[in-house]
Amino acid sequence: MTEYRTEHDTMGEVQVPASALYGAQTQRALDNFGLSDLRLPARFIHAIAQIKKAAAQTNLEIGLLDAKIAYAIIRASDALIAGEYADQFPLDVFQTGSGTSTNMNVNEVIAHLANKTDSQKVHANDHVNMSQSSNDTIPSAIHISAALAFDQRLIPALENLHTSLLGKAEQLQGIVKTGRTHLMDAMPLTFGQEISGWASQIESNYVRLQTALPQLLQLAQGGTAVGTGVNAHPKFAKLFAEKLSENTGLPFTPADNFFALMSAQDTAVAISGQLKTLAVSLMKICNDLRWMNSGPLAGIAEISLQALQPGSSIMPGKVNPVIPEAVCMVCAQVIGNDASIAVAGQSGNFQLNVMLPLIAYNLLQSIELLSNACNQLSENAIASFTVNQANIDKALAKNPILVTALNSIIGYENAAAIAKKAYQSGRNIIDVAEEETDLARLELERLLNPKTLTGK
């Protein structure tokens, strides 16, 4: 049976599991918020621990915190940043909108760990939370965790996918294929040209996200309760940002205006919008891959994606485009997360947004999902697909839209008649054009050369 110990807070005594590193306020939140099995990401907990570490360093340097207590807090924070004691953060995402419960959860765990190594009593509020409020800590943790996720996960994943796409475009630059608009045959282009469009989409997303990153580097920390900085030393915000920058390697700065970053979540909403744009780009690329791979007999079958697993529990030999399908589901989730973040972003009432945990969860999930999706798409779809040359050549030779090249010579209506006849008879366009015009075969071969029509 579970053994308990008695903890207390300003509301009285609470029974807490004897093995728990957290205290009364965390236990109250556990009792109050059993709405889901969703927990805030480890990356978010680590960001709060980064805040506690930098705050302790700052308060020590200013002279507000005893050295032994400060170093005990720093050591405990480092343990959390390293991923230790992950089971001590059990709170539901759906909790108090300020995230106070999670802030106190981290404060209590750090205080408990610090008390194991320091002879003085380390208090969760008086020491670990010194010069801070949940109201500036949680908004700052959203920015810190997202900025670190960008730097460590998403930006490298985008670079990886972009490099893969450029390599594939170069590899296939000489292969001409039928273009398609409205899912119908159109003028030809090369595989390299088509894939260069995908690469440009990813590059544009990269630029947009990099442009947005500086907004994440501005922090609410130092605004404390309502943005005025009450109970924080005047030098705290600037020195805190310097310490955090040294600890993380990213150039964080105090907010230009604490009131804005605490009462609103416009930066998170904007970043989420950029993530949604990336999701839309990835879905377009994946759907192109799915169509191009369709078949192998009754579809387009221009390419063959790498066979990764059996595609059916009943149809032997069936293989499906599982990576593009999975990435499309990721994109749908990110688009849904963006809608949720937009609604949450509207919940800034006076001096505080009160849907901060939801914003943190969805924003970090979107970044993580898109990072994984970019890497999977690069490694298990783009890099490994092969071209079915025979199918491409067959479709290209009979593409009636090639006759567009004759518009300026024989006129649009005459060209349309040739296209219809070629399509109805199933013959190559050049053979019908030779019959229906006075143009010599050699001239038609020059005019209707698909590669020439790509601009190459």
N, C-alpha and C positions, 0 to 999 in steps of 0.2 A: 504494500500500500504506500501511496505517496506521503512523505513526511513534509510537514510545513513549519515555517518559522513566522514569527510576528514582525511585521514592518509597520511603520506609521508614516503618515503625511499630515497635512494641515486639516484633513477631514477626519482623521482618526486612525485606528488600527486596521490592518489588512493581513490576511493569511496568504503567504507566498510560498510556493514550493521550496523546500529547504535547499535544493540543488540549484535554484535559479540565481543568476547573477544580477537580475533586475530587482526592483523594489515595489513599493506600494502603488505608485502612479501607473506603472506598466501593468500591474495586476488589475487595477481598476479598469484600464482600457481593455484588457483581455476579457473581463467580465461584461463590459458594455458593448463591445463591437464584434459580435460574431456573425457578421453579415456575409462573409465569403471565405474562400480559401486562398484569396490573393494576398500576397505579402509584398512590401516594397522591395525593389531589387537590391541585391547586395551592393551594387555600385552606389546606390543612394545612401545606404548606411555608411559606407566607406567615406563618402563625401562629408557626411555630418561629423564623422570621426576626424577628418582633415580639419574641419572647422574647430573642433575642440582642441586639437593639437596646436593649431596656429594661435588660437585665443590664449591658451596657456603660455605659449612662448611670448606673446605680446604682453599679457598681464604681468609676466615675470620681468620683462625688460622695463616696463613702465614702473614697476615696483609695487604692484597691487597684490601680487601672489607670492606666498612663501616658496622658496626655491625647492624644498623637498616635496611640497604638494604639487608644484608645477611639473617637476620631472616625473612624479608618479602618474600624473594625468597624461603627460606626453608618452610615457611607456605604454600605458593602457590603450591610448589612442592608436599608437603604432601597431599594437596587436590586432585591433579591429581592422585597421587599414590593410593589414596582411591577410585578412580573411578568417582570423581566429574567432571562435565563439559565435559563429553565424547562427546557431540555434537559439541564441538569446534575444532574437529580434522577431517575436512571433506575432506582431500586431497586424490587424487587418488594414488593407489600404483604405477601406471605408470607415473612417474614424473622424475625430474632430477636424474640422476643415483647415485649421491652422497648422496641423501636424504636431501640435504640442505633445501628444501622446508618444509619438516616435522620438521627438527631441528628448523628452524625459526618459524614454527607454534607453537611449544612448547615454544620457547623463548618468543614469543609475548604474548601468553596466560598467562604465568607466570608473565611477566612484567606487564601486565594489572591488574592481580589479586594483585600483590605486590603493585602497585600504589594506590590501594584502602585502603591499611593499612599503608602505609609509606608516610611521608610528603615529603621525597626527591623523585626526579624523578628516577624511576628504568628503565634502558634502556635494551632493549632486547639483543643487542649485547655487549655493554660495561660492563654490570653487569651480566645478566643471562648467557651469553655465555663466560664470562671471563675465560681465560686460556684454551679455547676449540676451536675446529673447527668442522664443520660438518664431516670433513674427519676422525676424530678420534672418534667423538661422535656416529655416526651411526654404524660403525663397533663394537664399544663397546656395543651399545644397542642390537645388534644382539646377542652377546655373553651373555649379562646379561639376556635378556628376555628368551633365550633358556635355560640357566642354571637354572633359576628360574622355568621355565616350567618343566624341567626335575625333579627338586627336589620336586616340589609341585604336579605335575600331573602324569608324565609318570612313574617314578620309583615306586610310590605307586600303580599305576594301574598294572604294571608288577608283583609286589609282590602279589597283589590281585588275578590275574589270575593264577600265579604259585601255590599259596596256594590252589585255587579251583581245579586245575588239580591234584595236589598231593592227595587231599582229595577224589576226584572221583576215582583215580587210586587205592587207598587203599580200597575204598568201593567195587570196582568191581574186585579186584585182583583174586578172585576165579572163575570167570566166563570165561570159555574157548570158543573161537570163531574161525571161519575159518579165516586164514590169506589170504591176497590177494597181489599178485604181477602182474603187467600188467593188473590190474582189473580182474584177473583170480584167481580161487581158488588156495591156497597155503597151506603150513603147518600151523597148528594151533598155536595160542598164546592166552594169556589171555587179557581181556579188560584192566586189570591193566598194563600189559606190553605195550600195544599199547598207552595208555594214558600217561604212563611214558615217552615215546618218545616225546610226545607233551610238557610235562612239562620240559624235558631237553632242548628242543628248546627254550622255553621261558627263562629258566635259562641262557642259553648261550647268548641270546640277552641282558639280564640284565647285564651280566658280560661285554660284549662288550661295552655297552652304559656307564656303570660306569667307564670303563677304559678310555673312550673318554672324560668324564666330565672335568677332569683337564685342557684339552685344552681350554674349554669354559671359564674357570676361569681366563685365561690370557687376559688382556685388552689392546686395542690400546690407551686408554685415556692417554693423556700426549704427544702424538706425534704431536698434533695440525695439521698443514696444510699438511706437507709432510713427517712427521716422525722425524723431527729434534727437535720438541718441542718449536719452535719459539713462543714468547709471553706467554709462561708458565714458572712459577718459577721452578728452578731445583728440588725443593722438591715436586712439585705438584703431579707427577704421583704416587709416593709411598704413600704419605699422602692421596691422593684421594682414592686409593685402600683400604686403612685402613678404611676410613670413610664409603665407600660403603659396605665393609664387615660387619662393625658394624650395618649398617642400614638394611642389607638384611639377615644376618646370614650365608652367603656363603663366603668362603675364596678367594676372588678375589685378583689378583696380577697384577702389571704392566707387559706388554709383555716383553719377553726376547729380542725381536727385534720389535720396532714399525713399521719399514719399511715393514716387512713381513705382519703384521696384517692389515695394511692399504692398501697396494698395492694388496693383494691377499685375497681370502676367502677360503683357503684350509681347515681350521677347519670346516667351515659350510658345505663344500662339503663332508668331511669325515663323519661328524655327519649324514648328509643326507643319505649317503651310509649305515650307520648302521641302520637308520630308515627304509630304503628300505629293508634291510635284515629282520628286524622285520615284515614288511608288507608281505614279502614272506612266512615267518613262519606262520603268522596268516592265510594267504590264504590257505596254505596246511592243517592246522587244520580245517578250515571252510569247505573246500571241502570234507575232510574225513567225517565230521559231516553230510554234505548234502547227500553224498552217503549212509552212514549208516542209515540215516533217510528216504531214498527214498522209495516210496510205496504209501499207506500202503500195497497194494496187489501185484503190478507188479514190485516192486523194491526190494532192499535188506532188508529193514525193520528190521534191527537189533536193532535199538533204536527208541524211539519216543521223539522228541524234544517237549518242552512245547508249547502248542497251544496258541498263543498270539493274533491272529486276523484272521478273515475270509480270505481265500486265493484267492478268485475269485469273480468277480462281476457277473458271470453267472453260475458257477458250485457250487451248494449248497454243503456245508460240506467239501469243499476243504480247507486244511490248509497247508501252505508253511513254509519252514525253513527261516523265514524272518531275524533273527539276523545274521546267517552265510552269507546270501546274502548281507545284509547291510555292514557287516565287509569286505567282498570281494570287495565291491565298494570302501570302505575307502582305502583298500590296493592298488587298481588300481590308486586311486588319489595320494597316497603317492609315488608310483613308478613313476608316471608322474611328480610329484613335484621334485623328485630327478633328473630327466632328465633336467628339467628347471634350477635347482640349478647348475648342472654340466656345462651347457652352460653359465650361469651367472658367475660362478667361473672363467671361461676363460677370462672374461672381465676386468681383471686387467691391465690397461694400465699405464706403468711407476709407478707413486706413488699412484695410487688410482684405486680401482675397481669401475666401474660405472654402476653396476646393483644391488646395495645394497638394495633398497626397495623390489625388486622382491625376493631376497634371504631371507630377513626378513619375508616377507609374507608367502612364501612357506614353509620355515623351521618351523615357528611357527604353521602353519596350519597342517603340518604333525605330529608334536608333539601332538597337541590337538586332532586330529582325532584318532591317535593311542591310546592315553590315554582313550578316550571315548570308542573306540572299545574293548580294553582289559576289561574294566569294564562291558560293555554290554555282551560280550561273556561269561565272568565269571558268571555273575548273572542271565542271561536269556537264557543260552544255556548249559554250562558245568554243573552247579550246579543242574539243574532241569531236565535233560534228563533221561529217564527210559529205561531199557533194555527189549527187547521182547524175553524172554528166549525160548519160543517154536520155534520161527523162527530160532534162533541160533542153537538149538539142532538138528532140522531137517536138516539144511544145513550141520552141522558138521558130522552127522552120515553117510551122503551120499557123503562126500568129498572124491573123488577118490585119492587125493594127500596124504591121510594118508598112502597109501601103500608105500610111501617113506621109512617108518620105516622098511620095509622088504628087502630093497635093499641088505644089507650085508648078508642076509640069503638065499634069492632065486635068487638074481641078478636083475640088472636094467631092462632087457628086460622082464623077467617073471613078475616083479612087474608092468611094463607098461601094459602088457596084462590084468592083473587083473583090473587095473584102468580103462582101456577102456571098459571092459565088465561090470563093475559096473556102469559106467556112461551111457552106452548104454541101460542097462536094468533098470536103475533107482533104483537099489538095494543098500543096505548098503554094504560098502566095506568089512566088516568083514565076511558077509555071502558068498560073492564071493571068498574071500581068503580062507575060510574054504573048499570050493569045489575044488579049484585049487591047493592047497598045501597039504602037509602031516602034517602041523602044527595043534596041538590040539586047540580046541576052547579056553580053558583057556589061552594057550600060546598066541593066537592071541589077546585075550582081553587085555593081559598084554602089548603086543608089540604095539597094535593099540590104546591104551588108549590116547585120545587127551591130557589130562592133563599131562601125563608123557612126551608127545612129546613137551610140552612147556618148559620143564626143571624144572617144579615145583615139 
